[in-house]
Amino acid sequence: MKQPIALVTGGTGGIGTAICRALADTGVKVVAGYNSGGNHDKAKAWQARQKQDGYDILVSYGDVTNSESCAECVRQSAELAGGSIDILVN
């Protein structure tokens, strides 16, 4: 059985981080969607902190107020995770 893949929008925030970690703890491959004003360095630093804590969580930029950006975030997330999105947490 393939490992399920989840995309968590707002995944780098406080509640989003908890959701990402809870999903990862159950064996789900997790992609944290972030906006952060497009601050990619901040997202990469967040990802590094998760890795230090033992969580292999991917990050993908997306602006949920823009449908084209949302579609690109889903596409990029699936590509990064190596499959299709099975779970969406918004």
DSSP file (Angstrom, degrees, kcal/mol; ACC not computed):
  #  RESIDUE AA STRUCTURE BP1 BP2  ACC     N-H-->O    O-->H-N    N-H-->O    O-->H-N    TCO  KAPPA ALPHA  PHI   PSI    X-CA   Y-CA   Z-CA
    1    1 A M              0   0    0      0, 0.0     2,-0.1     0, 0.0     0, 0.0   0.000 360.0 360.0 360.0 136.8    0.0    0.0    0.0
    2    2 A K        -     0   0    0      1,-0.1     0, 0.0     0, 0.0     0, 0.0  -0.411 360.0-103.2 -76.9 151.0    1.3    3.4   -0.9
    3    3 A Q        -     0   0    0     -2,-0.1    25,-0.1     1,-0.1    -1,-0.1  -0.574  41.3-119.2 -70.5 126.0    2.1    6.0    1.7
    4    4 A P        -     0   0    0      0, 0.0    25,-2.9     0, 0.0     2,-0.4  -0.342  22.9-141.5 -67.0 151.1   -0.7    8.6    1.7
    5    5 A I  E     -a   29   0A   0     79,-0.4    81,-2.5    23,-0.2    82,-2.1  -0.954  14.8-165.8-117.6 131.4    0.3   12.2    1.0
    6    6 A A  E     -ab  30  87A   0     23,-2.9    25,-2.6    -2,-0.4     2,-0.5  -0.930  11.0-157.0-118.7 141.8   -1.3   15.2    2.8
    7    7 A L  E     -ab  31  88A   0     80,-2.6    82,-2.7    -2,-0.4     2,-0.6  -0.982  11.1-167.2-112.4 122.1   -1.2   18.9    1.9
    8    8 A V  E >   -ab  32  89A   0     23,-2.7    25,-2.8    -2,-0.5     3,-1.2  -0.927  11.9-146.7-111.6 108.5   -1.8   21.1    4.9
    9    9 A T  T 3  S+     0   0    0     80,-2.7    25,-0.1    -2,-0.6    23,-0.0  -0.511  90.0  19.9 -72.5 143.8   -2.5   24.8    4.0
   10   10 A G  T >  S+     0   0    0     23,-0.5     3,-1.6    -2,-0.2     6,-0.4   0.775  85.2 151.9  67.8  24.9   -1.1   27.1    6.5
   11   11 A G  T <   +     0   0    0     22,-1.7     9,-0.2    -3,-1.2    23,-0.2   0.660  59.6  58.8 -66.1 -18.4    1.1   24.3    7.6
   12   12 A T  T 3  S+     0   0    0     21,-0.7    -1,-0.3     4,-0.1    22,-0.1   0.467  89.9  89.5 -93.1  -0.2    4.0   26.4    8.9
   13   13 A G  S <> S-     0   0    0     -3,-1.6     4,-2.7     1,-0.0     5,-0.2  -0.207  96.6 -90.0 -83.0-177.7    1.8   28.2   11.5
   14   14 A G  H  > S+     0   0    0      2,-0.2     4,-1.6     1,-0.2     5,-0.1   0.959 125.8  32.8 -61.2 -57.3    1.2   27.1   15.0
   15   15 A I  H  > S+     0   0    0      1,-0.2     4,-2.3     2,-0.2    -1,-0.2   0.894 118.8  55.7 -67.8 -39.2   -1.9   24.9   14.5
   16   16 A G  H  > S+     0   0    0     -6,-0.4     4,-2.8     1,-0.2    -2,-0.2   0.891 105.3  51.7 -59.8 -40.7   -0.6   23.9   11.1
   17   17 A T  H  X S+     0   0    0     -4,-2.7     4,-2.6     2,-0.2    -1,-0.2   0.921 109.4  49.8 -61.6 -44.2    2.6   22.7   12.5
   18   18 A A  H  X S+     0   0    0     -4,-1.6     4,-2.3     2,-0.2    -2,-0.2   0.900 112.3  47.8 -62.0 -40.7    0.8   20.6   15.1
   19   19 A I  H  X S+     0   0    0     -4,-2.3     4,-2.5     2,-0.2     5,-0.2   0.932 111.2  50.6 -66.1 -45.5   -1.4   19.1   12.3
   20   20 A C  H  X S+     0   0    0     -4,-2.8     4,-2.5    -9,-0.2    -2,-0.2   0.927 113.1  45.7 -56.9 -46.5    1.6   18.4   10.1
   21   21 A R  H  X S+     0   0    0     -4,-2.6     4,-2.4     2,-0.2    -1,-0.2   0.895 110.9  52.3 -66.5 -40.1    3.4   16.6   12.9
   22   22 A A  H  X S+     0   0    0     -4,-2.3     4,-0.7    -5,-0.2    -1,-0.2   0.918 112.4  45.8 -62.9 -42.7    0.3   14.6   13.9
   23   23 A L  H ><>S+     0   0    0     -4,-2.5     5,-1.9     1,-0.2     3,-1.1   0.928 112.1  50.9 -64.7 -44.5   -0.2   13.4   10.4
   24   24 A A  H ><5S+     0   0    0     -4,-2.5     3,-1.8     1,-0.3    -2,-0.2   0.874 103.5  59.9 -60.8 -37.2    3.5   12.6   10.0
   25   25 A D  H 3<5S+     0   0    0     -4,-2.4    -1,-0.3     1,-0.3    -2,-0.2   0.743 103.2  52.4 -63.2 -22.6    3.3   10.6   13.3
   26   26 A T  T <<5S-     0   0    0     -3,-1.1    -1,-0.3    -4,-0.7    -2,-0.2   0.356 127.7 -96.7 -95.5   5.6    0.7    8.3   11.7
   27   27 A G  T < 5S+     0   0    0     -3,-1.8     2,-0.3     1,-0.3    -3,-0.2   0.559  76.3 141.9  95.3   8.9    2.9    7.6    8.6
   28   28 A V      < -     0   0    0     -5,-1.9     2,-0.5    -6,-0.1    -1,-0.3  -0.647  54.0-125.4 -83.4 138.9    1.5   10.2    6.2
   29   29 A K  E     -a    5   0A   0    -25,-2.9   -23,-2.9    -2,-0.3     2,-0.4  -0.764  37.7-153.3 -80.4 125.3    4.0   12.0    3.9
   30   30 A V  E     -a    6   0A   0     -2,-0.5    28,-2.5    26,-0.5     2,-0.5  -0.854  22.9-170.2-115.7 136.8    3.2   15.7    4.6
   31   31 A V  E     -ac   7  58A   0    -25,-2.6   -23,-2.7    -2,-0.4     2,-0.7  -0.992  17.3-148.5-117.8 123.2    3.6   18.9    2.6
   32   32 A A  E     -ac   8  59A   0     26,-3.3    28,-2.1    -2,-0.5     2,-0.3  -0.824  10.2-148.8 -93.0 115.3    3.1   22.1    4.5
   33   33 A G  E     - c   0  60A   0    -25,-2.8   -22,-1.7    -2,-0.7   -21,-0.7  -0.645  23.1-179.4 -79.9 139.9    1.6   24.8    2.3
   34   34 A Y  E     + c   0  61A   0     26,-2.0    28,-2.7    -2,-0.3   -25,-0.0  -0.960  30.2 176.8-138.6 156.5    2.8   28.3    3.2
   35   35 A N    >>  +     0   0    0     -2,-0.3     3,-3.6    26,-0.2     4,-0.5   0.605  16.4 160.6-117.8 -63.3    2.2   31.9    2.1
   36   36 A S  G >4 S-     0   0    0      1,-0.3     3,-1.4     2,-0.2     6,-0.1   0.788  89.9 -64.5  45.3  34.5    4.2   34.0    4.6
   37   37 A G  G 34 S-     0   0    0      1,-0.3    -1,-0.3     2,-0.1     3,-0.1   0.765  94.6 -60.2  63.1  23.4    4.2   36.8    2.1
   38   38 A G  G <4 S+     0   0    0     -3,-3.6     2,-1.6     1,-0.2    -1,-0.3   0.681  89.3 157.3  77.5  17.2    6.2   34.7   -0.2
   39   39 A N    <X  +     0   0    0     -3,-1.4     4,-1.6    -4,-0.5    -1,-0.2  -0.582  11.0 172.6 -80.1  88.0    9.1   34.5    2.4
   40   40 A H  H  > S+     0   0    0     -2,-1.6     4,-2.5     1,-0.2    -1,-0.2   0.832  74.0  58.1 -68.3 -33.1   10.7   31.3    1.1
   41   41 A D  H  > S+     0   0    0      1,-0.2     4,-2.2     2,-0.2    -1,-0.2   0.900 105.2  50.9 -63.7 -39.8   13.7   31.6    3.5
   42   42 A K  H  > S+     0   0    0      2,-0.2     4,-2.1     1,-0.2    -1,-0.2   0.900 110.9  48.7 -63.4 -40.9   11.3   31.6    6.5
   43   43 A A  H  X S+     0   0    0     -4,-1.6     4,-2.5     2,-0.2    -2,-0.2   0.902 110.9  49.6 -66.5 -41.2    9.6   28.4    5.2
   44   44 A K  H  X S+     0   0    0     -4,-2.5     4,-2.2     2,-0.2    -2,-0.2   0.875 110.1  51.1 -66.3 -36.5   12.9   26.7    4.6
   45   45 A A  H  X S+     0   0    0     -4,-2.2     4,-2.0     2,-0.2    -1,-0.2   0.904 110.1  50.0 -65.4 -40.7   14.0   27.6    8.2
   46   46 A W  H  X S+     0   0    0     -4,-2.1     4,-2.1     1,-0.2    -2,-0.2   0.932 110.1  50.7 -60.3 -46.0   10.7   26.2    9.5
   47   47 A Q  H  X S+     0   0    0     -4,-2.5     4,-2.2     1,-0.2    10,-0.3   0.893 108.3  52.0 -60.0 -41.1   11.4   23.0    7.5
   48   48 A A  H  X S+     0   0    0     -4,-2.2     4,-2.2     1,-0.2    -1,-0.2   0.883 107.8  51.9 -64.0 -38.6   14.9   22.7    8.9
   49   49 A R  H  X S+     0   0    0     -4,-2.0     4,-1.4     2,-0.2    -1,-0.2   0.889 109.2  50.2 -64.6 -38.4   13.5   23.0   12.5
   50   50 A Q  H  <>S+     0   0    0     -4,-2.1     5,-2.9     1,-0.2    -2,-0.2   0.921 109.3  51.4 -64.5 -42.2   11.0   20.2   11.8
   51   51 A K  H ><5S+     0   0    0     -4,-2.2     3,-1.7     1,-0.2    -2,-0.2   0.900 106.3  54.2 -61.0 -42.1   13.9   18.1   10.4
   52   52 A Q  H 3<5S+     0   0    0     -4,-2.2    -1,-0.2     1,-0.3    -2,-0.2   0.836 108.0  51.2 -60.3 -32.2   15.9   18.7   13.6
   53   53 A D  T 3<5S-     0   0    0     -4,-1.4    -1,-0.3    -3,-0.2    -2,-0.2   0.366 128.9 -98.4 -88.1   5.2   12.9   17.5   15.6
   54   54 A G  T < 5S+     0   0    0     -3,-1.7     2,-0.5     1,-0.2    -3,-0.2   0.622  83.1 126.5  93.0  14.1   12.7   14.3   13.5
   55   55 A Y      < -     0   0    0     -5,-2.9     2,-1.2    -6,-0.1    -1,-0.2  -0.926  46.2-157.3-111.5 123.0   10.0   15.3   11.0
   56   56 A D        +     0   0    0     -2,-0.5     2,-0.5    -3,-0.1   -26,-0.5  -0.691  33.0 161.0 -96.3  80.8   10.6   15.1    7.3
   57   57 A I        -     0   0    0     -2,-1.2   -26,-0.2   -10,-0.3     2,-0.1  -0.886  28.8-144.1-108.7 130.2    8.0   17.6    6.1
   58   58 A L  E     -c   31   0A   0    -28,-2.5   -26,-3.3    -2,-0.5     2,-0.4  -0.456  11.8-141.4 -85.3 162.0    8.1   19.2    2.7
   59   59 A V  E     -c   32   0A   0    -28,-0.2     2,-0.3    -2,-0.1   -26,-0.2  -0.971  17.1-179.9-128.6 145.6    7.1   22.8    2.0
   60   60 A S  E     -c   33   0A   0    -28,-2.1   -26,-2.0    -2,-0.4     2,-0.2  -0.986  25.9-124.1-145.5 130.9    5.3   24.3   -1.0
   61   61 A Y  E     +c   34   0A   0     -2,-0.3     2,-0.3   -28,-0.2   -26,-0.2  -0.510  40.0 154.2 -76.1 138.6    4.3   28.0   -1.6
   62   62 A G        -     0   0    0    -28,-2.7     2,-0.7    -2,-0.2     8,-0.1  -0.893  36.6-146.6-164.4 137.6    0.7   28.8   -2.2
   63   63 A D    >   -     0   0    0     -2,-0.3     3,-2.1     3,-0.2     7,-0.4  -0.909  12.2-160.5-103.9 107.3   -1.6   31.8   -1.8
   64   64 A V  T 3  S+     0   0    0     -2,-0.7    -1,-0.1     1,-0.3     3,-0.0   0.586  87.8  65.1 -68.5  -8.5   -5.1   30.4   -0.9
   65   65 A T  T 3  S+     0   0    0      1,-0.1     2,-0.5     2,-0.0    -1,-0.3   0.457  96.9  64.2 -88.4  -0.4   -6.7   33.7   -2.0
   66   66 A N    <>  -     0   0    0     -3,-2.1     4,-2.4     1,-0.1    -3,-0.2  -0.971  69.5-155.2-128.3 116.0   -5.6   33.1   -5.6
   67   67 A S  H  > S+     0   0    0     -2,-0.5     4,-2.4     1,-0.2     5,-0.2   0.856  96.0  51.2 -61.8 -37.2   -7.0   30.1   -7.5
   68   68 A E  H  > S+     0   0    0      2,-0.2     4,-2.1     1,-0.2    -1,-0.2   0.903 110.9  48.7 -66.3 -39.8   -4.0   29.8   -9.9
   69   69 A S  H  > S+     0   0    0     -6,-0.2     4,-2.4     2,-0.2    -2,-0.2   0.887 110.4  52.2 -65.9 -39.0   -1.6   29.9   -7.0
   70   70 A C  H  X S+     0   0    0     -4,-2.4     4,-2.4    -7,-0.4    -2,-0.2   0.939 109.6  48.6 -61.0 -47.5   -3.7   27.1   -5.2
   71   71 A A  H  X S+     0   0    0     -4,-2.4     4,-2.4     1,-0.2    -2,-0.2   0.903 112.3  48.8 -60.7 -41.5   -3.6   24.9   -8.3
   72   72 A E  H  X S+     0   0    0     -4,-2.1     4,-3.0     2,-0.2     5,-0.2   0.884 109.1  53.2 -66.0 -38.6    0.2   25.4   -8.6
   73   73 A C  H  X S+     0   0    0     -4,-2.4     4,-2.7     2,-0.2    -2,-0.2   0.919 110.4  46.9 -62.4 -44.1    0.7   24.6   -4.9
   74   74 A V  H  X S+     0   0    0     -4,-2.4     4,-2.4     2,-0.2    -2,-0.2   0.933 114.5  47.2 -63.3 -45.9   -1.2   21.3   -5.3
   75   75 A R  H  X S+     0   0    0     -4,-2.4     4,-2.1     1,-0.2    -2,-0.2   0.938 115.4  44.8 -60.4 -47.9    0.7   20.4   -8.5
   76   76 A Q  H  X S+     0   0    0     -4,-3.0     4,-2.9     1,-0.2    -1,-0.2   0.891 111.9  52.8 -65.2 -39.6    4.1   21.3   -6.8
   77   77 A S  H  X S+     0   0    0     -4,-2.7     4,-2.4    -5,-0.2    -1,-0.2   0.925 109.7  47.9 -62.3 -45.2    3.2   19.5   -3.6
   78   78 A A  H  X>S+     0   0    0     -4,-2.4     5,-2.2     2,-0.2     4,-1.1   0.908 113.5  48.5 -62.3 -41.7    2.3   16.3   -5.5
   79   79 A E  H  <5S+     0   0    0     -4,-2.1     3,-0.4    -5,-0.2    -2,-0.2   0.933 111.9  48.2 -64.0 -46.7    5.5   16.5   -7.5
   80   80 A L  H  <5S+     0   0    0     -4,-2.9    -2,-0.2     1,-0.2    -1,-0.2   0.895 115.7  44.5 -59.5 -41.0    7.6   17.1   -4.4
   81   81 A A  H  <5S-     0   0    0     -4,-2.4    -1,-0.2    -5,-0.2    -2,-0.2   0.606 110.5-122.0 -83.8 -12.2    6.0   14.2   -2.5
   82   82 A G  T  <5S+     0   0    0     -4,-1.1     2,-0.3    -3,-0.4    -3,-0.2   0.854  80.0  38.2  78.3  35.4    6.2   11.9   -5.5
   83   83 A G  S   <S-     0   0    0     -5,-2.2     2,-0.3    -6,-0.1    -1,-0.3  -0.870  95.0 -54.8-174.6-151.4    2.5   11.1   -5.9
   84   84 A S        -     0   0    0     -2,-0.3     2,-0.4    -3,-0.1   -79,-0.4  -0.830  54.9 -97.4-114.2 156.3   -0.9   12.5   -5.7
   85   85 A I        +     0   0    0     -2,-0.3   -79,-0.2     1,-0.2     3,-0.1  -0.582  39.6 171.7 -74.9 123.2   -2.6   14.4   -2.8
   86   86 A D        +     0   0    0    -81,-2.5     2,-0.4    -2,-0.4   -80,-0.2   0.721  67.1  36.7 -98.9 -29.9   -4.7   12.0   -0.8
   87   87 A I  E     -b    6   0A   0    -82,-2.1   -80,-2.6     2,-0.0     2,-0.5  -0.988  61.8-169.0-131.4 131.6   -5.5   14.3    2.1
   88   88 A L  E     -b    7   0A   0     -2,-0.4     2,-0.5   -82,-0.2   -80,-0.2  -0.987   0.5-172.2-121.7 125.1   -6.2   18.1    2.1
   89   89 A V  E      b    8   0A   0    -82,-2.7   -80,-2.7    -2,-0.5   -78,-0.1  -0.972 360.0 360.0-114.9 118.5   -6.3   20.0    5.4
   90   90 A N              0   0    0     -2,-0.5    -1,-0.1   -82,-0.2   -82,-0.1   0.333 360.0 360.0-124.5 360.0   -7.4   23.6    4.9
